[in-house]
Amino acid sequence: MLVTEYALKRIKDGFKESKDVTDEKKLLALRNSALENLQVIKRQVVIGEMYSAAPLVIEKKETNENKS
């Protein structure tokens, strides 16, 4: 799913960029920004579920043989 992959990448990048931040005001701002981003991600997931489409014929289907 593209939304989850994008969200995970953004989260990982955000943690890497701000790993050395020690100022409490900056940490609070980063936390608030992360909470806002979480709300955006949740809304995108809901929208994606509402308008999900059936897989295309050319998309690879997973069969019982491929699962092992």
C-alpha positions in Angstrom: 0.0 0.0 0.0 1.5 3.3 -1.0 0.1 5.4 1.8 1.7 3.2 4.5 5.0 3.0 2.7 5.1 6.8 2.4 4.1 7.2 6.0 6.7 4.8 7.3 9.4 6.6 5.2 8.4 10.0 6.5 8.4 8.8 10.1 11.8 7.1 9.8 13.3 10.2 8.1 11.8 12.5 10.7 13.3 10.5 13.5 16.7 10.5 11.8 16.6 14.2 11.2 15.7 15.1 14.8 17.6 12.5 16.8 20.0 15.0 18.2 17.4 17.6 19.2 17.5 18.3 23.0 15.7 21.6 23.3 12.4 21.0 25.0 10.6 23.7 22.9 11.8 22.1 19.7 10.9 18.6 20.9 7.4 19.8 21.7 7.1 21.4 18.3 8.3 18.1 16.7 5.8 16.1 18.7 2.9 18.4 17.8 3.9 18.2 14.1 4.1 14.4 14.4 0.6 14.3 15.9 -0.7 16.4 13.1 0.9 14.1 10.5 -0.6 11.1 12.3 -4.1 12.6 11.9 -3.4 13.2 8.2 -2.3 9.6 7.8 -5.4 8.3 9.5 -7.6 10.4 7.2 -5.7 9.2 4.2 -6.2 5.5 5.2 -9.9 6.1 5.7 -10.2 7.7 2.3 -8.2 5.0 0.7 -10.5 2.3 2.2 -13.6 4.1 1.0 -12.4 4.4 -2.6 -10.4 1.2 -2.9 -10.4 -0.4 -6.3 -10.2 -4.0 -7.3 -6.8 -5.2 -8.3 -5.9 -4.8 -12.0 -5.6 -7.9 -14.2 -2.0 -7.2 -14.7 -1.2 -7.0 -11.0 0.4 -10.1 -9.6 -2.0 -12.3 -7.7 -0.6 -14.3 -4.7 -1.6 -17.9 -4.9 -1.2 -20.7 -2.4 1.8 -21.9 -4.3 3.6 -18.6 -3.9 2.9 -18.2 -0.2 5.4 -20.9 0.9 
